[in-house]
Amino acid sequence: MSWQNTLNALDSAKNRSHDITRDGKLIGHTRTLTKQNDMPDQIDNAPVFEPMHEDELEHYLLRGRQQIRHLLQDMIDARALISVHILPGALSFLSTLITLSEDEEWLFLDASPNETLHRRALEAERLLCITQLNKIRIQFRVPNGTEVLVDGHIALAAPIPLEILRLQRRDAFRLVVPISHKLKCLLPESERETDETENHGRTIEVSVIDLSASGLSLELPASKTAPGVGDIIDGCHLKLPGERVNVSLEVRNHGRRILSDGKEVLRLGCSFIALPVHIANQIQRYIYQTEREIRARV
């Protein structure tokens, strides 16, 4: 990494919390709400998270600039412990994300107190950072770090990652959709529901109860006939805020439930079929933004 690029990136950062220095010279400041001395005192028993391969988890990668920076700031605010894996090789150390540069192009990690590990981190091809936030696994890669001082403490500067893996312990985080969102999905009327003489292009609008990057749960009127487990429903339209995406569904389970008001409904649990990456990303953005809204109200 060119140090001149780091200087240029930090040059415009003024009047913020942290001083960034190199070789005893002040080269910039960064913004943050978390200070270096907020790092947890006890880290001996902290978990060391093992890497996962992003190419196997394409649907769970965040690539939106704003979403990535918000997620990094959440890690700073939570003072999340990060396992930094030095690649290639099997060495790792525990760290925390200290702050972001004011232009949000650079992140700053607390350096390892072990001189050998610190030197290897500076010489590495790349660093793999892994943590958990709200029981959700976070993983991202950055180039080898450049040494700087943040408020007099040694830190590693690296460019903000272009993508971050965000994955719950099960196959995908499932969001219970807030009732106020009134999230809907349009399903084509099945031939069992329409007369043969009618236009089979008709659709029915149903409520989305929960949503993940791998599937969703739907609530239908009790009068509808439940499809069979394994049935494929093509031509569905998921109505995300401001956009409508086309999806194909496979029915994984179904059942009838009685709500608290005594109303009977039909619930369908469905998985997405061959979901395009760009649609998976749209769904992930909606889930992430909704989670942030929910946490902000707590």
C-alpha positions as CSV (number, residue, x, y, z in Angstrom):
1,M,0.0,0.0,0.0
2,S,1.4,3.4,-0.9
3,W,1.9,5.6,2.2
4,Q,1.3,8.7,0.0
5,N,-2.2,7.4,-0.7
6,T,-2.8,7.2,3.0
7,L,-1.6,10.7,3.5
8,N,-3.9,11.9,0.8
9,A,-6.8,10.1,2.2
10,L,-6.3,11.6,5.7
11,D,-5.3,15.1,4.6
12,S,-8.8,16.5,4.7
13,A,-9.8,15.0,8.1
14,K,-9.9,18.0,10.6
15,N,-11.1,18.7,14.1
16,R,-12.1,15.2,15.1
17,S,-11.5,12.8,18.0
18,H,-8.3,11.0,17.1
19,D,-5.0,12.3,16.0
20,I,-3.2,10.2,13.3
21,T,0.6,10.5,13.3
22,R,3.5,8.8,11.6
23,D,7.2,9.2,12.5
24,G,6.2,11.8,15.2
25,K,4.3,14.0,12.7
26,L,0.6,14.8,12.8
27,I,-0.9,13.7,9.4
28,G,-4.7,13.9,10.1
29,H,-7.6,13.2,12.4
30,T,-10.5,10.7,12.4
31,R,-14.1,10.7,13.6
32,T,-15.4,8.2,16.1
33,L,-17.4,7.9,19.3
34,T,-15.2,5.2,20.8
35,K,-11.8,5.8,22.3
36,Q,-8.8,3.5,22.4
37,N,-9.0,3.0,26.2
38,D,-12.5,1.6,25.8
39,M,-11.0,-1.7,24.6
40,P,-12.0,-4.6,26.9
41,D,-9.4,-5.4,29.5
42,Q,-9.9,-9.2,29.4
43,I,-9.3,-10.9,26.1
44,D,-7.5,-14.1,27.1
45,N,-10.6,-16.2,26.8
46,A,-12.1,-14.4,23.8
47,P,-13.1,-16.7,20.9
48,V,-10.9,-16.9,17.8
49,F,-13.3,-17.1,14.9
50,E,-12.3,-19.4,12.0
51,P,-12.4,-18.2,8.3
52,M,-15.2,-19.2,6.0
53,H,-15.0,-19.0,2.2
54,E,-16.9,-16.1,0.7
55,D,-17.2,-17.8,-2.7
56,E,-19.5,-20.3,-1.1
57,L,-21.7,-17.6,0.5
58,E,-22.2,-15.2,-2.3
59,H,-25.8,-14.3,-1.3
60,Y,-24.7,-13.0,2.1
61,L,-22.1,-10.5,0.9
62,L,-22.8,-6.8,1.5
63,R,-21.4,-4.6,-1.2
64,G,-23.3,-1.3,-0.8
65,R,-20.9,1.5,0.3
66,Q,-23.3,3.0,2.8
67,Q,-24.3,-0.4,4.3
68,I,-20.6,-1.4,4.7
69,R,-19.7,1.8,6.5
70,H,-22.7,1.6,8.8
71,L,-21.8,-2.0,9.7
72,L,-18.2,-1.0,10.5
73,Q,-19.4,1.9,12.7
74,D,-21.7,-0.6,14.5
75,M,-18.6,-2.7,15.2
76,I,-16.8,0.4,16.6
77,D,-19.7,1.3,18.8
78,A,-20.0,-2.3,20.1
79,R,-16.2,-2.5,20.7
80,A,-16.4,-5.9,19.0
81,L,-13.4,-8.2,19.3
82,I,-12.0,-9.1,15.9
83,S,-9.9,-12.1,15.0
84,V,-7.3,-10.9,12.5
85,H,-5.9,-13.7,10.4
86,I,-2.6,-13.0,8.7
87,L,-2.6,-14.4,5.1
88,P,-1.1,-16.5,3.8
89,G,-0.4,-18.6,6.9
90,A,-2.1,-19.6,10.1
91,L,-1.2,-16.8,12.4
92,S,-3.8,-14.6,14.0
93,F,-4.3,-12.0,16.8
94,L,-7.2,-10.3,18.5
95,S,-8.0,-6.7,17.8
96,T,-10.7,-4.0,17.7
97,L,-11.8,-1.6,15.1
98,I,-10.8,1.8,16.5
99,T,-12.2,4.3,14.0
100,L,-12.8,5.3,10.4
101,S,-11.2,8.1,8.5
102,E,-13.4,11.2,8.2
103,D,-13.7,10.5,4.4
104,E,-14.7,6.9,5.3
105,E,-12.2,5.5,2.9
106,W,-9.9,4.0,5.6
107,L,-10.3,1.9,8.8
108,F,-8.0,1.7,11.7
109,L,-7.4,-1.6,13.7
110,D,-5.7,-1.9,17.0
111,A,-2.2,-3.4,16.4
112,S,-1.1,-6.7,18.0
113,P,1.1,-6.1,21.1
114,N,3.3,-9.0,19.9
115,E,6.1,-7.5,17.8
116,T,6.4,-10.6,15.6
117,L,2.7,-10.7,14.8
118,H,2.7,-7.0,14.2
119,R,5.6,-7.2,11.8
120,R,3.9,-10.1,10.0
121,A,0.7,-8.1,9.7
122,L,2.6,-5.3,8.0
123,E,4.3,-7.7,5.6
124,A,1.2,-9.9,4.9
125,E,-0.5,-10.2,1.5
126,R,-3.8,-9.5,3.2
127,L,-5.6,-9.6,6.5
128,L,-8.9,-11.5,7.1
129,C,-11.0,-10.0,9.9
130,I,-13.7,-12.0,11.6
131,T,-16.1,-11.1,14.4
132,Q,-19.6,-11.4,15.7
133,L,-22.2,-8.6,16.1
134,N,-25.6,-9.3,17.6
135,K,-24.9,-13.1,17.1
136,I,-24.3,-12.5,13.4
137,R,-20.9,-13.5,11.9
138,I,-19.0,-10.7,10.2
139,Q,-16.0,-11.4,7.9
140,F,-14.0,-9.2,5.5
141,R,-10.6,-8.9,3.9
142,V,-8.2,-5.9,3.7
143,P,-4.7,-5.5,2.3
144,N,-1.8,-5.7,4.7
145,G,-1.9,-2.9,7.2
146,T,0.2,0.3,7.3
147,E,1.5,1.4,10.7
148,V,0.2,4.7,12.1
149,L,-0.4,6.1,15.6
150,V,-3.9,6.8,16.7
151,D,-3.8,9.1,19.8
152,G,-0.3,7.8,20.4
153,H,-1.2,4.1,20.2
154,I,0.1,1.9,17.4
155,A,-2.6,1.0,14.8
156,L,-3.0,-0.6,11.4
157,A,-4.5,1.5,8.6
158,A,-6.2,-0.3,5.7
159,P,-8.7,0.7,3.0
160,I,-12.4,0.1,3.7
161,P,-13.4,-3.3,2.2
162,L,-15.5,-3.4,-0.9
163,E,-17.6,-6.3,0.5
164,I,-18.4,-7.8,3.9
165,L,-19.8,-11.3,4.6
166,R,-22.6,-11.0,7.1
167,L,-24.1,-14.4,8.2
168,Q,-26.0,-15.7,11.1
169,R,-25.1,-19.1,12.5
170,R,-27.9,-20.8,10.6
171,D,-27.9,-20.5,6.8
172,A,-29.2,-16.9,6.8
173,F,-30.5,-14.3,9.2
174,R,-34.3,-14.2,9.2
175,L,-36.0,-10.9,9.8
176,V,-39.5,-10.8,11.4
177,V,-41.0,-8.1,9.2
178,P,-42.5,-5.2,11.2
179,I,-46.2,-4.9,10.8
180,S,-45.9,-1.3,9.9
181,H,-43.9,-2.2,6.8
182,K,-46.9,-4.1,5.3
183,L,-44.5,-6.1,3.1
184,K,-46.3,-8.0,0.4
185,C,-45.7,-10.7,-2.2
186,L,-47.8,-11.3,-5.3
187,L,-48.5,-14.9,-6.1
188,P,-50.0,-16.2,-9.3
189,E,-53.4,-17.9,-8.7
190,S,-53.0,-21.6,-9.1
191,E,-55.2,-23.5,-11.5
192,R,-56.8,-25.1,-8.5
193,E,-58.1,-21.7,-7.4
194,T,-59.5,-20.5,-10.8
195,D,-62.0,-21.7,-13.2
196,E,-60.5,-23.1,-16.4
197,T,-62.4,-20.4,-18.4
198,E,-60.8,-17.6,-16.4
199,N,-57.6,-15.8,-17.1
200,H,-54.8,-17.6,-15.3
201,G,-52.7,-14.3,-15.2
202,R,-54.5,-13.3,-12.0
203,T,-52.5,-12.8,-8.8
204,I,-53.2,-12.7,-5.1
205,E,-51.4,-10.3,-2.8
206,V,-50.3,-11.9,0.5
207,S,-48.4,-10.7,3.6
208,V,-44.7,-11.5,4.2
209,I,-44.2,-12.6,7.8
210,D,-40.5,-13.0,7.8
211,L,-37.7,-12.8,5.3
212,S,-34.1,-13.9,4.7
213,A,-31.7,-14.1,1.8
214,S,-32.7,-17.8,1.5
215,G,-36.5,-17.6,1.8
216,L,-39.6,-16.2,3.4
217,S,-42.8,-17.0,5.2
218,L,-46.2,-16.0,3.8
219,E,-49.6,-15.6,5.3
220,L,-52.6,-16.5,3.0
221,P,-56.4,-16.4,3.6
222,A,-57.6,-19.6,5.2
223,S,-59.9,-20.1,2.2
224,K,-56.9,-20.8,-0.1
225,T,-55.9,-24.3,-0.9
226,A,-52.4,-25.1,0.5
227,P,-49.9,-26.1,-2.2
228,G,-47.9,-29.3,-1.6
229,V,-44.5,-29.4,0.0
230,G,-42.0,-29.3,-2.9
231,D,-44.3,-27.4,-5.2
232,I,-42.7,-24.7,-7.3
233,I,-44.4,-21.3,-7.6
234,D,-42.9,-19.3,-10.5
235,G,-43.7,-15.7,-11.4
236,C,-43.9,-14.3,-7.8
237,H,-43.3,-10.6,-7.2
238,L,-41.8,-9.5,-3.8
239,K,-42.7,-5.9,-3.2
240,L,-39.7,-4.4,-1.4
241,P,-40.0,-0.6,-0.5
242,G,-39.6,1.3,-3.7
243,E,-39.0,-1.7,-5.9
244,R,-40.6,-5.0,-6.9
245,V,-38.4,-8.1,-7.6
246,N,-39.3,-11.3,-9.4
247,V,-38.7,-14.5,-7.5
248,S,-39.5,-18.2,-7.8
249,L,-40.4,-20.1,-4.7
250,E,-40.3,-23.7,-3.5
251,V,-42.8,-24.6,-0.8
252,R,-41.0,-26.2,2.2
253,N,-43.8,-26.4,4.7
254,H,-47.3,-25.2,5.3
255,G,-49.9,-25.1,8.1
256,R,-53.0,-23.4,9.4
257,R,-52.9,-21.2,12.4
258,I,-55.4,-19.3,14.6
259,L,-54.3,-15.7,15.3
260,S,-55.0,-13.9,18.6
261,D,-58.1,-12.3,17.2
262,G,-59.5,-15.8,16.3
263,K,-58.9,-15.5,12.6
264,E,-57.6,-18.6,10.8
265,V,-54.8,-18.2,8.3
266,L,-52.7,-20.4,6.0
267,R,-48.9,-20.1,6.5
268,L,-46.4,-21.1,3.9
269,G,-42.7,-21.4,4.4
270,C,-40.8,-21.1,1.1
271,S,-37.2,-21.0,-0.1
272,F,-36.0,-19.0,-3.1
273,I,-35.0,-20.8,-6.2
274,A,-31.9,-19.8,-8.2
275,L,-32.1,-16.3,-6.7
276,P,-29.9,-13.8,-8.8
277,V,-27.1,-12.2,-6.9
278,H,-28.4,-8.6,-7.5
279,I,-31.9,-9.5,-6.1
280,A,-30.3,-11.3,-3.1
281,N,-28.3,-8.1,-2.4
282,Q,-31.5,-6.0,-2.6
283,I,-33.1,-8.3,0.0
284,Q,-30.1,-8.1,2.2
285,R,-30.1,-4.3,2.0
286,Y,-33.7,-4.2,3.1
287,I,-33.0,-6.6,6.0
288,Y,-30.0,-4.6,7.2
289,Q,-31.8,-1.3,7.0
290,T,-34.8,-2.6,8.8
291,E,-32.6,-4.0,11.6
292,R,-31.0,-0.7,12.0
293,E,-34.4,1.0,12.3
294,I,-35.5,-1.5,14.9
295,R,-32.3,-1.1,17.0
296,A,-32.6,2.7,16.8
297,R,-36.0,2.6,18.4
298,V,-34.9,0.4,21.3
